[in-house]
Amino acid sequence: MIKIGNTEYRHGLFLAPMAGVTDKSFRALCKKRGAEGMTTEMVSSKALIFKDKKTNALCEIPDAERPCALQLFGRVPDEMGRAALLVTKYNPCAIDINMGCPAPKIAGNGDGSALMKNPELCGEIVACIRRYLDTEGFYDLPVTVKIRAGFDKAHINAVEVARACERSGAAAIAVHGRTREQMYAPPVNLDIIRDVKRAVSVPVIGNGDVTSEEEAVHMLEYTGCDGLMIGRGSLGNPYIFERIAYYLENGTKMVERSDAVKKEDIIFHMTSLIAEKGEYTGTREARKHIAWYIKGKPGSAALRDEVNRAETTEAILEVVEKAFGEC
Ligand SMILES: Cc1cc2nc3c(=O)[nH]c(=O)nc-3n(C[C@H](O)[C@H](O)[C@H](O)COP(=O)(O)O)c2cc1C
């Protein structure tokens, strides 16, 4: 059991934030299938301050998927503090700071993973958000950070960044064991996750390439981390959370969910995605999820071609029907 702020997590199994993927509909499904905690897609502190409408939609957290943290990106401490106050109205379980995004349009601006070049600034951002929250009485709302191993292999400084954030009041630290330079390429550096765990006393969440029960146990045992954050391993496979929980509790693997259950889950996901985003955007976003869900199924290449042309809810569900059989 781990505790962040006032929220307790049985195994500390978190869905990693993924922009363009972990929207409300996917978070709801992962929650139903065992994810204990979520984070919104990253939200720009600047856009919040400028009251961008689309940005506000990213911040909404339906009750069914709580506890859910809200992730901010930015590099100006005062803006991050003001943005954190603005999002308190969505009642997140934590304000998380993105210190890991490698995308050129984010890191190139000095946000996300670029923050790791300056540990002192990382600490200042945490402290400034903490100050804004405390001033308005949000003492119990934790500030957490999500970092990488470092910016590049010559600067593996996650321990220094984690210490600076802890000193400034961070309540938990998620560590993706890769540098920015690596983007998403292997290997994941488990040693740095272990070193961060040894260096701080707040909970540490390990992240990177956990796609199975065995990899989950290996990361937990090797690094001593308190919980796991799973990103790409959940794509097309929201069952990974309940499977890992089952394995941790029983030492054996959970029987695979039937195609009928999977089909029901996918229909739930797709219909809520399309309801949330409208048919035009929803069906286009649904395509990549369907491709992940049908991976490995007989005839998946042809079905993928078909779904990539789908423009209506019916056309999307028809592909699901073909892949998972009639109910
Ligand atoms: C499509 C995509 C979008 C992502 N968006 C975010 C994001 O908004 N915020 C963030 O902190 N990390 C983001 N990440 C990084 C993931 O949270 C995670 O750290 C990374 O994928 C490594 O974990 P994994 O190997 O389990 O996928 C993203 C990753 C992917 C693949």
The ligand as a MOL file (V3000), in Angstrom:
LIG
                    3D

  0  0  0     0  0            999 V3000
M  V30 BEGIN CTAB
M  V30 COUNTS 31 33 0 0 0
M  V30 BEGIN ATOM
M  V30 1 C 1.8050 8.8250 -27.0700 0
M  V30 2 C 2.4680 9.2030 -25.7660 0
M  V30 3 C 2.0930 10.3580 -25.1260 0
M  V30 4 C 2.6940 10.7230 -23.9140 0
M  V30 5 N 2.2700 11.8470 -23.2520 0
M  V30 6 C 2.7760 12.1480 -22.0240 0
M  V30 7 C 2.2530 13.2300 -21.2540 0
M  V30 8 O 1.3120 13.9350 -21.6440 0
M  V30 9 N 2.8330 13.4730 -20.0400 0
M  V30 10 C 3.8810 12.7040 -19.5620 0
M  V30 11 O 4.3620 12.9580 -18.4560 0
M  V30 12 N 4.3540 11.6560 -20.2540 0
M  V30 13 C 3.8230 11.3600 -21.4600 0
M  V30 14 N 4.2680 10.2580 -22.1250 0
M  V30 15 C 5.2820 9.3780 -21.5020 0
M  V30 16 C 4.5950 8.2470 -20.7290 0
M  V30 17 O 3.8430 8.7480 -19.6390 0
M  V30 18 C 5.6350 7.2430 -20.1910 0
M  V30 19 O 6.5200 7.9270 -19.3510 0
M  V30 20 C 6.4390 6.5840 -21.3080 0
M  V30 21 O 5.6140 6.1500 -22.3660 0
M  V30 22 C 7.2390 5.3860 -20.7600 0
M  V30 23 O 6.3730 4.4370 -20.1860 0
M  V30 24 P 5.9340 3.1020 -20.9860 0
M  V30 25 O 7.2040 2.4170 -21.4250 0
M  V30 26 O 5.1500 2.3130 -19.9730 0
M  V30 27 O 5.1290 3.5510 -22.1570 0
M  V30 28 C 3.7120 9.8930 -23.3550 0
M  V30 29 C 4.0800 8.7370 -24.0250 0
M  V30 30 C 3.4750 8.3660 -25.2020 0
M  V30 31 C 3.8870 7.0790 -25.8850 0
M  V30 END ATOM
M  V30 BEGIN BOND
M  V30 1 1 1 2
M  V30 2 1 2 3
M  V30 3 2 2 30
M  V30 4 2 3 4
M  V30 5 1 4 5
M  V30 6 1 4 28
M  V30 7 2 5 6
M  V30 8 1 6 7
M  V30 9 1 6 13
M  V30 10 2 7 8
M  V30 11 1 7 9
M  V30 12 1 9 10
M  V30 13 2 10 11
M  V30 14 1 10 12
M  V30 15 2 12 13
M  V30 16 1 13 14
M  V30 17 1 14 15
M  V30 18 1 14 28
M  V30 19 1 15 16
M  V30 20 1 16 17
M  V30 21 1 16 18
M  V30 22 1 18 19
M  V30 23 1 18 20
M  V30 24 1 20 21
M  V30 25 1 20 22
M  V30 26 1 22 23
M  V30 27 1 23 24
M  V30 28 2 24 25
M  V30 29 1 24 26
M  V30 30 1 24 27
M  V30 31 2 28 29
M  V30 32 1 29 30
M  V30 33 1 30 31
M  V30 END BOND
M  V30 END CTAB
M  END
